[in-house]
Amino acid sequence: MVAELLFWCSCGAVLYSYLLYPCIVALLVRMRGPARVLVNENLRPSVSIVVALYNEAGVLAEKLKNISEIEYPQDRMEIVLGSDGSTDRTVEILNAWAHPGKRVLASPDRRGKIPLLNDLLPLAKGEIVVFSDANTMYDPATVARLVGRFADPRVGAVCGELTLIPERGEPGGTGEVSYWSFENWLKKQESDFLTMLGAPGGVYAIRRSLFTPLPTRRSVADDFILPLRIVRQGYRVVYARNAHAYERTSGSMKGEFNRKARIGAQNFAGIADYVQLLMPGAGFVAFALWSHKIIRWFVPLLAILFIVASLLLAPGSAFYATVLFLEIGFLALALAGYIAERRHIPLAFASLPYYVTSMNVALLVGLYRFLTRQQPATWEILR
């Protein structure tokens, strides 16, 4: 029966991506042991910290203070800051900041993060480029801990551990933190087996020699495309769990929804950049890309098929009726989370259903924007 085939295929694909694949990777690591990475945290190559900014006056003073507290030799570190047509006091604050290694590029036009990064990277003179965001705060030792992994010549990029701090304990932010904790664990498993696929945009580093200009004719995510380009060149992208960074969630699901929709559209647009890594010859990288990324991006469509199949099958089966009841319960919890956030009521048990449902709807919006070419290259701050 077609409905049964749709039910089990859609259900199986979702369970595989979220449950079975992580278990497989963790088991492989346990059986073989973690892939060795040569680490030397006394390594001190020249470093460029690159931050792309747009209207960040609200957090910029805190960010610049955080950069000033980084424990790394001042004569080996430069700070490359770019403003993408900011209309607030961002440029004024940058110009007033006294730092011996400061470089500022203030673009008068709003073009988007990718064109800005393409302009900033030629200004960077460091052997290692550390990418950060205005609202991402580092532990003082984070840069040194990222850099220490580059002692291994097989390593082309290093990602730190980004911890999310929920605003006001609201359901959306709490759900995001729960999901992000799971993702951090999975990234560690992939890194331990061979390589990560992407990076948290606020805390990752690359060898400057491996950077190639990013595409500007379509909106893509630098923290996904850049690491994959480095993998394509034969290098590993590894996880430094002791390189800590912190970032507050947006404080509202509306802001997070818009961010996820933008990232979703960028992810679909970026596939053309790494098609060869999806082929069987890419080995574990292809396996991980399909399992961890591609299938997940289509989970919203799979979920719709799953619900439709359940509706068709429920009248003639107690099992399918029970599954449909559970689906309705999950969506009811998501709705409760939405109402709780609107009214600023803590509702922990609804946080994860609310977050998962909202983010999958955002992925659908992202897919629509990609197909209709409606995703702009620019970004908005969520605070």
N, C-alpha and C positions, 0 to 999 in steps of 0.2 A: 504494500500500500504506500502511495506517495507520501501521505501525511506522516506515517511512521518513519519512513526514510529521512524526511526532513527533520523530524523530531530528534532522532538519534544522531544524525550527522551534525546538526547544529549544536546539540548538547555536547557531543563528543569533542568537537573542535574547541569549544569554550573551556571545557574541563581539561583538555590536553594542554592548552596554552597556559592556563592559570595554575593548574595543579600537577599534572603529570610531567610536563617539561621541567619545571623547577626540581621535582623529585629526581628525574633522570640525571640532570646536571649535578645535583648534590651527590647522588650515588656514584657517578663517574669520578668526581673529585675524591670521594671517600675511598674508592677502590684503588685509584692510582696514586693518590696524594696530590697536594697542590703543586702546580707548576712553579719551579723555583724562579725567584726574581732577585738579582744581585742588588743589594741596598747599601748605600753609603751616605748617611745623613750628615757627614762632614764635607760632602762634595759642595763646592761653592762656585758653580759657573755663573756667568753674568745672566741676570734675569730681567725681563721686561714684564711688568704687570699692566695689562691692557683692560680698560674699562670703557664701554660704550654707554653714553648717557643721553637721556632726553627728559628734561623738566624734573630733575632729581634734587632740587633745592631742599626739599623736606628732609632728606636723609643724607645729603652729601657731606655735611659737616661731620656726622658720625662716621661715615665711610672713610673720609680723609684722615680722621683721628685713628681709625682702625688700621689704615695703611701705615701710618707713622709708627705704630706699635709693633709692626712686623719685625721679628728677630732675624735679620739677614744683613750682611755687610752693606752699608750705604753706598760704598763705591762699586758694588757689584749689582746694584738694583736701580732700575729706572721705572718711572710710573708714566705710562702713556694713556692720556685721557682724551676722549673725543666727545664732543657735543653734537647731536644730530638736529640742528636747528632749534635748540631749546628756546623757549619764550619766557622762562622765569629767570631766576637769579643764578642758574647753574654756571654759566660762563663767568660771571662776576666772582662767584665763590672759588672757582678753579684758578682764576688769575690772581686772586688774593692769597692763595695757599702758598706758603713758603716751604718748598721741598727741593733739595739740590738736584734730584734726578727727575724732576717734573718735565713732561712734554705735553702741551695742550694743542689740540686741533679743534677749532670751533667752526663747524660748517654752518653757513648762514641758511642753508636749505634743508628741509626735511626730506631725507631720501630713504631712510631705513637703516637697520643695523648692519646688514651685509655690505652695502656700499661703504659704510663708515669703517667697518673692520678692514675692508680691502685697502682703505686709505691709511689706517692706523698701523697695520703690520709692517709696511716699508719703513715707518719711523722707528720701529722697535729694533734695537741693536743687540739685545740679549740673546745668548745661545738658547735659552729656554723662555718661552712666552707663557705667562700665567693669565688666564682669562677669568675675570670676575665681574660681578654685577654690583650696582650701587647699593642694593639692599642686602648684600651678602657679606657677613662679618666673619673674619678669620681669627682663629687662635694665633698667638704670636709665632708659634713654631710651624704653622701650616705650610708656608712656602718652602722652608727647608726640608720638610718631610715629603712634599711633592717632588722636589728636585732630587732627593736622595735616590729615587727609583731610576733616574736616568743614568746611574752608574752602570746599569745593564744596557749594553749596546743594542739589545733586541727590543727595547722599550721605546716607543715613539710618542706615547702620550700617557699621562697619569691623571687619574681622577681622585678627588678627595671625597670625604664623607660629608654630605650636606644634611644637616638636621633641621627639620621644619618645626617652627614654634607656632602653635595655633593662636589666633587672635581671640581673646575673650572666651575661649573654650566653646565656640559655636560649632554646631554639628558638621557643617561643611569643612571647616578647618580641621576638626578632629578626625573626620574621615580621610582627609588628604594625608594627615600625618600617619595614620594606620597603613594606608596603601603605600606611602613612600618608604616606610620601614621595611615592608615586604620587598619592595623594589631594590633597596639597598642590599638586602640579604642576597637577592638573586644576582645582582651585579657582582657581588663578591664571589659567588659560585662560578660565574662565567669567567671572571678574571683568574680565579684559581685554576680553572681547567685550561684556558688558553688566553682569551682576550675578552674585554668588554666590547660592546657595540657602539654605545654613545657615551655621553658625559653629562653630569649636572652643570648647566651653563655658568653657574656662579663660582665653581671651584674645579678647574682643570688646567693642565699644562701640556704643552707640546714642544717638540724640538722645532725651533724656528725654521730650520733648513727644510722641514717637511711641509711647510705651509704652501698652498697654492691658492690663488685668488678664487673666491667663491662665486657661484653664478648669481648674476643680478637681474636676469630677465624673468626669473620666477622667485617667489618667496620661499626660502628654505631655512632650516634650523642649523645654525653654525655648530652647535654642540652635538649634533648627530652626524652631519655631513663630514666635518673635519676629522673626527676620530675614525670614521669608516674609510676616508681617503688614506689615512695613515695605515690602517689595517691592509688596505689594498696595495700599499707599497711594501708590505712584508713585515711590518712592525707590530708589536703587541700594544694594546691599551690596557693598563693595569690599574688596580684599585688600591689606594693608600688609605686604609681605614683610620689611621692615626692623624691624618691631615684634616682637621675638623673645621667646618664652616657652619654658620647658622643663618637662617633666613625666616622671617615671619611670614606666615600665610597672609593672603590678601585681606582676610577679615570678612569676606563675603563670597558666597558661591557665585554671585553674578560676575565678579572680577575674575575668579578662577575659571568660570565657564568660558568667558571670552578668551582667556589665555589658552585653554585647552583646545578651543575651536581653532585658534590661530596656529597652534603647534600641530594640530591634526592636518590642517590644510598644507602646512609646510612639509610634514612627513610624507604625504602623498606626492607632493611636488618633487621631493628629493629622491624618489625611487629611481628615476632615470639616471641619477648620478652613480649608482652602484649596482646596476643590473647584474653585472658579472659576478658579484658576490652572492647572488641568489642562486647561482648555478651549482649543481652537485660537486663540481671540481673544487669549490671553495671549502668543502669539508665542514668542519664544525661551525665556521662563520655562517655558511648558508643555513645549516640546521638551526642555529640560534636566531638568525634573522627571521626566518619563517616562523619559528615557534614562539619567540618572545615579542616580535614586532608585528610582522605582516598580519598574522592571524588575529592578533589583538585589535588591530586597526579596523578589522571587519566584524568585530564582536557585535556592534550595534545591529548590523544587518542579520547576523546569525541569531541574535536575541529576538528580533522581529519574527523570523522564520520559526523559532522555537515556540513563541507565544501563539502564533497562528496555528501551528501544528497541534499544540495542546488544546486549543479551542475546538479544533475539528475532531480530536480523538476523545475528549473528555466525556461526551454523552454516552459512549458505549463501553467505558472502561473505568473501574474504580481507581486503578493506578494513575491513569492520565488525568482523571478528575482531581486526585490528590496533588499531583504536580501542578496543575492549574491553580489550585487553591494556594499552594506555596508561592507561586509566581505573583498572585494577587496580593498575598501577604507582604512579600518583599516590596512591591510597588507601593503598598499602603504605608510601609515604614519609610520609604523614600519621601512620600508626600508629607508624612509626619515630620520628617527632618526639615523639609522645606518650610513648613509652617513654623516650626520651632525656631529656625534661623531668622525668619521674618520678624518674629516676636522676641528675639534675643533670649530664648529659653534653652538652657542646656538639656540635651536629650541624647545621651551617649549611645543608647541602643539603636538609635535611628541614624547615627552619623555615617556608618559605612554604606548602608543601602542608599542613602541620599547622595553620598559622594559618587558611588559607582554608577548609579542611574544618571546623575547629572553629567558625569564625564563621558558616558557613552552617547548621550544626546549631543554633547559638544562635538564628539567625533563625527557624528552624522552631519552636523553643521559644517565642520571642517571639510568633509568629503564633498559636500555641496559647493562650498566656496572654491575648492580645487577644480571641480568639474566645470564650474561656471566662470572660473578665473576671476573671482571676486575678492580674493585675499590680498589686502594691501601689503606692501613691503614694510611699512612703518609699524610701530608698536606703541601701546599706551601703558603708562604705569598703573598699577592696580591698587595702590595705597590711597 
